[in-house]
Amino acid sequence: VNPKAKVSVKLVAEAGIGTVASGVAKGNADIIQ
C-alpha cells in the first residue's frame, strides 16, 4: 500500500468529519436561536 495514499485518505476522512461536525453545530445553533 502506498503510504502517501493512506495519508491523503486520512486527511480527506478528517476533513469530512470536520465538515459534518460543523454542520451539526450550525444546525444546533439555528435551532437554539
C-alpha positions in Angstrom: 0.0 0.0 0.0 1.3 3.5 -0.8 1.9 5.4 2.4 1.1 8.7 0.7 -2.3 7.4 -0.4 -3.0 6.4 3.2 -2.2 9.9 4.4 -4.4 11.6 1.8 -7.3 9.3 2.7 -6.9 10.1 6.4 -6.9 13.8 5.6 -10.0 13.5 3.5 -11.7 11.5 6.2 -10.8 14.1 8.9 -11.9 16.9 6.6 -15.2 15.1 6.0 -15.7 14.6 9.8 -14.9 18.2 10.4 -17.5 19.3 7.8 -20.2 17.1 9.4 -19.4 18.2 12.9 -19.5 21.9 11.9 -22.8 21.3 10.1 -24.3 19.7 13.2 -23.0 22.5 15.4 -24.5 25.1 13.0 -27.8 23.2 12.9 -28.0 23.1 16.7 -27.2 26.9 16.8 -30.0 27.5 14.3 -32.5 25.5 16.5 -31.5 27.3 19.7 -32.0 30.7 18.0 
